[in-house]
Amino acid sequence: MFKFLFFIVFFIVLMTLMLGFSFLRTLKRILFGESENEKRARQQRQAAKNASNQRNAKQKENTTSSRKKIFTKEDGEYVDYEEIKE
């Protein structure tokens, strides 16, 4: 019983600390702005995301063009048939 209670208290304290650090980081960013390292990291993430999106778009374009269905002139034509009764 005490182990479970200790776990719950520890979990609550851990979540409170994480929330507090997140709040302080946000407050620091609002008051002092982003540091150069944070700006550079954000720009690199954005550039990588853009490159990934472009690569995915090209792959999608290539796969859709290579999977086109080719129909012959006979496909889709109506063909008369006779039913053979035995």
N, C-alpha and C positions, 0 to 999 in steps of 0.2 A: 504494500500500500504506500509506504514512504517513497519507494523508488518511483512509482507512478506520479506521486505528488511532486517529487523533486524534478522529474522530467517536465511536468507542466510548468512549474515555476521557472526552470531553466529556459524553456522554450519561450515563455512570455518575456523574460529578461533579454534574451537574444533578439527577439523581434523588436523590442523597444529600442535596443541599441542600434539595430540596423535602420529603423525608422528615423532615429535621431541623427545618425550620420548622413543619411540621405537628405534630411531637412537642412543640415548645416552645409552640405555641398551645394544644394540649390540656393541657399541664402548667399553663400560666397560667390556663386556665379552671377547672381542678380546684382550684388553690390560691387563686385570687382571685375566682372566680365570673365571671359574665358582666357586661359593662359595660352601661350603660343603652342605648347605641346598638344593641348586639347584641340585647338583649331586645326593643327596639322593632321592629327589623328582623325578628326571628323572629315576633313577633305580627302584623306586617303581612303576612308571607308566609303565615301560617296563616289570616288573615282572607281574603286573596285566594284561597287554595286552597278554603276553605269556600264562598265566593261562587261560584267556578267550578263546584264540585261541585253546588251548588243549581241553578245555571243549566243545567248539563248534565242534571240530573234532570228539570227542567221541560221542556226540549226533547225529551227522550226520551219523557216522558209525552204531550206534544202529538203527536209523530209517531206513536206507537203508537195513540193514539185516532183519529187521522185516517186511518190505514191499515187500519181494521177492514174485514173483508170482509162485504158485505151479501148474504145469500142470499134469493132469492125462495122462495115456497112450492113452486114447481115444481122447483127445484134439488134434486137428489138423489132424485127420485121414479123409480120403476121404470116404464119405458115399454115396452109390448109392441111388437114389430116383426116384420115378416115379411121373410125373405130372398127376393129376387127372383132367379130363375135365368134366365139367357138361353139 
